[in-house]
Amino acid sequence: FDVFMQCKSWDCAVHNAAYWREHMNEGEFVYAVYTAVIHSELGHGIVLPPLYEVTPHMFTNSEIIQKAYTAKMTHTAGKFEMEFTGTKKNKEQRVAYFGEDIGMDTHHVTWHMD
């Protein structure tokens, strides 16, 4: 993030993105790019894809990812329903839907970036 924020030109940002994409953790890279686009003058007007499209494994469970992968590999259209994964017996799980709702989860992550 700090490297991207120090860039004074688009060329500098693109070259740094290309370098760091190959030399750092994917999650850290995505976080740094998204956060820099939000906060840097160079990012003004850039519309990035939603995080649930870039890192779907962070927003849904592995069963849904596997079903989507299988559908893609077999060229079969599909609609995938994700069930609530918590249990009402555990008091902390009563609000688990906030973490399982893709819209709420995306809002939460973006709010932290901002």
Residue frames as a rotation matrix with the C-alpha (Angstrom) as fourth column:
PHE 1
0.570 0.822 0.000 0.00
0.822 -0.570 0.000 0.00
0.000 0.000 -1.000 0.00
ASP 2
0.472 -0.453 -0.756 2.75
0.177 -0.792 0.584 2.44
-0.864 -0.409 -0.293 0.95
VAL 3
-0.618 -0.722 0.310 4.60
0.420 0.029 0.907 1.82
-0.664 0.691 0.285 -2.32
PHE 4
-0.214 0.623 0.753 1.46
0.952 -0.041 0.304 2.53
0.220 0.782 -0.584 -4.38
MET 5
0.746 0.546 -0.382 0.71
0.636 -0.754 0.164 5.67
-0.198 -0.365 -0.909 -2.39
GLN 6
0.082 -0.808 -0.583 4.21
0.181 -0.564 0.806 7.01
-0.980 -0.172 0.100 -3.12
CYS 7
-0.403 -0.206 0.892 3.71
0.876 0.194 0.441 6.71
-0.264 0.959 0.102 -6.88
LYS 8
-0.350 0.202 -0.915 3.36
-0.043 -0.979 -0.199 10.08
-0.936 -0.031 0.351 -8.60
SER 9
-0.440 0.191 -0.878 2.52
-0.891 -0.215 0.400 8.74
-0.113 0.958 0.265 -12.07
TRP 10
0.667 0.742 0.071 0.32
-0.702 0.657 -0.277 6.06
-0.252 0.135 0.958 -13.56
ASP 11
0.450 -0.589 -0.671 3.40
-0.420 0.524 -0.741 4.42
0.788 0.616 -0.011 -15.13
CYS 12
-0.602 -0.678 0.422 5.02
-0.658 0.121 -0.743 4.09
0.453 -0.725 -0.519 -11.69
ALA 13
-0.092 0.665 0.741 1.86
-0.870 0.309 -0.384 2.51
-0.484 -0.680 0.550 -10.23
VAL 14
0.813 0.429 -0.394 1.47
-0.579 0.672 -0.462 0.02
0.067 0.603 0.795 -13.08
HIS 15
0.091 -0.866 -0.492 5.11
-0.408 0.418 -0.811 -1.06
0.908 0.275 -0.315 -12.95
ASN 16
-0.675 -0.298 0.674 4.96
-0.728 0.124 -0.674 -1.49
0.117 -0.946 -0.301 -9.18
ALA 17
0.314 0.866 0.389 1.73
-0.841 0.444 -0.310 -3.47
-0.441 -0.230 0.868 -9.48
ALA 18
0.712 -0.095 -0.696 3.32
-0.461 0.684 -0.565 -5.79
0.530 0.723 0.443 -12.03
TYR 19
-0.359 -0.929 -0.090 6.36
-0.450 0.257 -0.855 -6.31
0.818 -0.267 -0.510 -9.81
TRP 20
-0.659 0.068 0.749 4.55
-0.745 0.077 -0.663 -6.79
-0.102 -0.995 0.000 -6.50
ARG 21
0.475 0.867 -0.151 1.91
-0.880 0.468 -0.080 -9.09
0.001 0.171 0.985 -8.01
GLU 22
0.535 -0.361 -0.764 4.67
-0.175 0.837 -0.518 -11.64
0.827 0.410 0.385 -8.53
HIS 23
-0.429 -0.892 -0.142 6.52
0.051 0.133 -0.990 -11.05
0.902 -0.432 -0.012 -5.25
MET 24
-0.827 0.149 0.542 3.93
-0.561 -0.240 -0.792 -10.95
0.012 -0.959 0.282 -2.49
ASN 25
-0.770 0.595 0.229 0.96
0.390 0.724 -0.569 -12.81
-0.504 -0.349 -0.790 -1.08
GLU 26
-0.646 0.566 0.513 -2.15
0.559 -0.107 0.822 -12.62
0.520 0.817 -0.247 -3.29
GLY 27
0.343 0.844 -0.411 -4.42
0.905 -0.181 0.384 -11.45
0.250 -0.504 -0.827 -0.47
GLU 28
0.036 -0.425 -0.905 -2.04
0.596 -0.718 0.360 -8.71
-0.802 -0.552 0.228 0.62
PHE 29
-0.892 -0.394 0.222 -1.61
0.391 -0.424 0.817 -7.60
-0.228 0.815 0.533 -2.98
VAL 30
-0.263 0.884 0.388 -5.36
0.725 -0.084 0.684 -7.35
0.637 0.461 -0.618 -3.61
TYR 31
0.486 0.418 -0.768 -5.83
0.853 -0.417 0.313 -5.45
-0.189 -0.807 -0.559 -0.35
ALA 32
-0.327 -0.717 -0.615 -2.98
0.493 -0.685 0.537 -3.04
-0.807 -0.128 0.577 -1.19
VAL 33
-0.888 0.009 0.460 -4.25
0.435 -0.311 0.845 -2.35
0.151 0.950 0.272 -4.72
TYR 34
0.039 0.992 0.117 -7.88
0.795 -0.101 0.598 -1.85
0.605 0.070 -0.793 -3.70
THR 35
0.457 0.106 -0.883 -6.95
0.787 -0.511 0.345 0.37
-0.414 -0.853 -0.317 -0.76
ALA 36
-0.592 -0.737 -0.325 -4.52
0.441 -0.634 0.635 2.43
-0.674 0.233 0.701 -2.86
VAL 37
-0.659 0.429 0.617 -7.14
0.590 -0.213 0.779 2.93
0.466 0.878 -0.113 -5.59
ILE 38
0.419 0.859 -0.295 -9.55
0.854 -0.262 0.449 4.24
0.309 -0.440 -0.843 -2.94
HIS 39
0.604 -0.181 -0.776 -7.03
0.555 -0.603 0.573 6.63
-0.572 -0.777 -0.264 -1.36
SER 40
-0.465 -0.885 -0.025 -4.68
0.559 -0.316 0.766 7.69
-0.686 0.342 0.642 -4.17
GLU 41
0.032 0.390 -0.920 -5.32
-0.485 -0.799 -0.355 10.54
-0.874 0.458 0.163 -6.62
LEU 42
-0.771 -0.392 -0.503 -4.16
-0.625 0.311 0.716 8.15
-0.124 0.866 -0.485 -9.36
GLY 43
-0.884 0.438 0.160 -7.11
0.426 0.899 -0.104 5.90
-0.190 -0.024 -0.982 -8.55
HIS 44
-0.408 0.770 -0.491 -9.75
-0.296 -0.620 -0.726 8.58
-0.864 -0.151 0.481 -9.16
GLY 45
0.111 0.592 -0.798 -12.32
-0.967 -0.121 -0.224 7.23
-0.229 0.797 0.559 -11.62
ILE 46
-0.729 -0.390 -0.562 -11.08
-0.517 0.853 0.078 3.64
0.449 0.348 -0.823 -11.53
VAL 47
0.366 0.852 0.375 -13.85
-0.931 0.338 0.140 1.09
-0.008 -0.400 0.916 -11.04
LEU 48
-0.755 -0.656 -0.011 -12.50
-0.651 0.752 -0.105 -2.21
0.077 -0.073 -0.994 -9.73
PRO 49
-0.169 0.702 -0.692 -14.49
-0.160 0.673 0.722 -5.45
0.972 0.233 -0.002 -9.86
PRO 50
0.624 0.447 0.641 -16.25
-0.697 -0.053 0.715 -6.40
0.354 -0.893 0.279 -6.62
LEU 51
-0.334 -0.835 0.437 -14.01
-0.942 0.306 -0.135 -8.27
-0.021 -0.457 -0.889 -4.21
TYR 52
0.151 0.439 0.886 -16.35
-0.428 0.837 -0.342 -11.28
-0.891 -0.328 0.314 -4.25
GLU 53
0.980 0.120 -0.158 -15.46
-0.190 0.348 -0.918 -11.72
-0.055 0.930 0.364 -7.93
VAL 54
0.288 -0.953 -0.096 -11.71
-0.724 -0.150 -0.674 -11.40
0.627 0.263 -0.733 -7.37
THR 55
-0.833 -0.548 0.072 -11.53
-0.436 0.572 -0.695 -13.54
0.340 -0.611 -0.715 -4.22
PRO 56
0.087 0.984 -0.158 -14.76
-0.612 0.178 0.771 -15.60
0.786 0.030 0.617 -4.13
HIS 57
-0.049 -0.174 -0.984 -13.26
0.460 0.870 -0.177 -18.06
0.887 -0.461 0.037 -1.64
MET 58
-0.949 -0.311 -0.058 -13.35
0.207 -0.473 -0.856 -15.27
0.238 -0.825 0.513 0.97
PHE 59
-0.657 0.747 0.107 -17.10
-0.754 -0.648 -0.109 -14.77
-0.012 -0.152 0.988 0.60
THR 60
0.505 0.827 -0.246 -18.55
-0.818 0.550 0.169 -18.27
0.275 0.115 0.954 0.31
ASN 61
0.342 -0.360 0.868 -17.81
-0.555 0.668 0.496 -21.80
-0.758 -0.651 0.028 1.43
SER 62
-0.624 -0.777 -0.088 -15.80
-0.554 0.360 0.750 -24.44
-0.551 0.517 -0.655 -0.41
GLU 63
-0.339 0.568 0.750 -18.86
0.524 0.776 -0.351 -26.46
-0.782 0.274 -0.561 -1.47
ILE 64
0.721 0.621 -0.307 -20.17
0.150 -0.573 -0.806 -23.53
-0.677 0.535 -0.506 -3.53
ILE 65
0.104 -0.778 -0.620 -16.72
-0.818 -0.422 0.392 -22.90
-0.566 0.467 -0.680 -5.03
GLN 66
-0.733 -0.389 0.558 -16.51
-0.109 0.877 0.469 -26.58
-0.671 0.283 -0.685 -6.03
LYS 67
0.113 0.865 0.489 -19.99
0.630 0.318 -0.708 -26.54
-0.768 0.389 -0.509 -7.61
ALA 68
0.742 0.120 -0.660 -19.15
-0.292 -0.828 -0.479 -23.38
-0.603 0.548 -0.579 -9.57
TYR 69
-0.286 -0.933 -0.218 -15.83
-0.746 0.074 0.661 -24.84
-0.601 0.352 -0.718 -10.71
THR 70
-0.592 0.140 0.793 -17.53
0.317 0.946 0.070 -28.05
-0.741 0.293 -0.605 -11.86
ALA 71
0.530 0.847 0.033 -20.19
0.434 -0.237 -0.869 -26.06
-0.729 0.475 -0.493 -13.72
LYS 72
0.472 -0.431 -0.769 -17.51
-0.674 -0.738 -0.001 -24.01
-0.567 0.519 -0.639 -15.47
MET 73
-0.571 -0.809 0.138 -15.45
-0.557 0.506 0.659 -27.04
-0.603 0.299 -0.740 -16.44
THR 74
-0.584 0.432 0.687 -18.51
0.571 0.820 -0.031 -28.86
-0.576 0.374 -0.726 -17.84
HIS 75
-0.980 0.187 0.072 -19.94
-0.092 -0.736 0.671 -25.71
0.178 0.650 0.738 -19.49
THR 76
-0.258 0.914 -0.313 -23.15
0.790 0.386 0.476 -26.17
0.556 -0.125 -0.821 -17.50
ALA 77
-0.364 0.216 0.906 -25.10
-0.335 -0.938 0.089 -23.17
0.869 -0.271 0.413 -16.23
GLY 78
-0.211 0.291 -0.933 -26.08
0.768 0.640 0.026 -23.31
0.605 -0.711 -0.358 -12.60
LYS 79
0.202 0.288 0.936 -27.60
-0.472 -0.809 0.350 -21.46
0.858 -0.512 -0.028 -9.70
PHE 80
-0.341 -0.487 -0.804 -25.99
0.458 0.661 -0.594 -22.24
0.821 -0.571 -0.002 -6.38
GLU 81
0.625 0.608 0.489 -27.73
-0.234 -0.452 0.861 -21.77
0.745 -0.652 -0.140 -3.05
MET 82
-0.567 -0.802 -0.188 -25.66
0.044 0.198 -0.979 -21.41
0.822 -0.564 -0.077 0.10
GLU 83
0.509 0.760 -0.403 -27.27
0.412 0.196 0.890 -22.45
0.755 -0.620 -0.213 3.36
PHE 84
0.563 -0.243 0.790 -26.60
-0.718 -0.617 0.322 -20.89
0.409 -0.748 -0.522 6.75
THR 85
0.092 -0.647 -0.757 -23.59
-0.014 0.759 -0.651 -22.67
0.996 0.070 0.061 8.24
GLY 86
-0.667 -0.372 0.645 -23.89
-0.579 -0.285 -0.764 -21.64
0.468 -0.883 -0.025 11.88
THR 87
-0.394 0.568 -0.723 -25.84
0.643 0.732 0.225 -23.19
0.657 -0.376 -0.654 14.72
LYS 88
0.226 0.583 0.780 -28.39
-0.200 -0.756 0.623 -21.39
0.953 -0.297 -0.055 16.87
LYS 89
0.774 0.027 -0.633 -27.09
0.543 0.487 0.685 -23.21
0.326 -0.873 0.362 19.94
ASN 90
-0.268 -0.919 -0.290 -23.89
0.960 -0.280 0.001 -21.14
-0.082 -0.278 0.957 19.88
LYS 91
0.496 0.555 -0.668 -24.77
0.575 -0.786 -0.227 -17.54
-0.651 -0.272 -0.709 20.87
GLU 92
-0.268 -0.688 -0.674 -21.94
-0.153 -0.661 0.735 -16.08
-0.951 0.300 0.072 18.77
GLN 93
-0.865 -0.051 0.500 -23.32
0.435 0.422 0.795 -17.81
-0.251 0.905 -0.343 15.68
ARG 94
0.090 0.987 -0.133 -26.61
0.768 -0.154 -0.622 -15.90
-0.635 -0.046 -0.772 15.96
VAL 95
0.613 0.073 -0.787 -25.07
-0.281 -0.911 -0.303 -13.05
-0.738 0.407 -0.538 13.96
ALA 96
-0.306 -0.781 0.544 -23.05
0.256 0.483 0.838 -15.30
-0.917 0.395 0.052 11.63
TYR 97
0.436 0.544 0.717 -25.31
0.829 0.069 -0.556 -14.28
-0.352 0.836 -0.421 8.75
PHE 98
0.818 -0.206 -0.538 -23.44
-0.262 -0.965 -0.029 -10.96
-0.513 0.164 -0.843 8.60
GLY 99
-0.212 -0.977 -0.022 -20.34
-0.578 0.107 0.809 -12.88
-0.788 0.184 -0.588 7.56
GLU 100
-0.528 0.071 0.846 -22.27
0.470 0.854 0.222 -15.13
-0.707 0.515 -0.484 5.22
ASP 101
0.687 0.726 0.018 -24.18
0.467 -0.423 -0.776 -12.40
-0.556 0.542 -0.630 3.40
ILE 102
-0.025 -0.783 0.621 -22.01
0.999 -0.003 0.037 -11.47
-0.027 0.622 0.783 0.40
GLY 103
0.330 0.218 0.918 -23.35
0.427 -0.902 0.061 -7.92
0.842 0.372 -0.391 0.26
MET 104
0.985 0.047 0.167 -22.81
-0.129 -0.447 0.885 -7.25
0.116 -0.893 -0.434 3.97
ASP 105
0.547 -0.835 0.061 -19.39
0.607 0.446 0.658 -8.90
-0.576 -0.322 0.751 3.89
THR 106
0.001 -0.513 0.858 -18.31
0.929 -0.317 -0.190 -6.83
0.370 0.797 0.477 0.87
HIS 107
0.635 0.306 0.709 -19.54
0.084 -0.940 0.331 -3.65
0.768 -0.150 -0.623 2.54
HIS 108
0.963 -0.260 -0.069 -17.64
0.074 0.013 0.997 -4.52
-0.258 -0.966 0.032 5.73
VAL 109
0.209 -0.940 0.269 -14.35
0.885 0.298 0.357 -5.17
-0.416 0.164 0.895 3.93
THR 110
0.003 -0.168 0.986 -14.69
0.746 -0.656 -0.114 -2.02
0.666 0.736 0.124 1.78
TRP 111
0.881 0.352 0.316 -15.57
0.042 -0.723 0.690 0.05
0.471 -0.594 -0.651 4.85
HIS 112
0.708 -0.682 -0.182 -12.33
0.387 0.158 0.909 -1.05
-0.591 -0.714 0.376 6.51
MET 113
-0.072 -0.745 0.663 -10.36
0.997 -0.035 0.069 -0.13
-0.028 0.666 0.745 3.39
ASP 114
0.286 0.265 0.921 -11.92
0.422 -0.898 0.128 3.32
0.860 0.352 -0.369 3.37
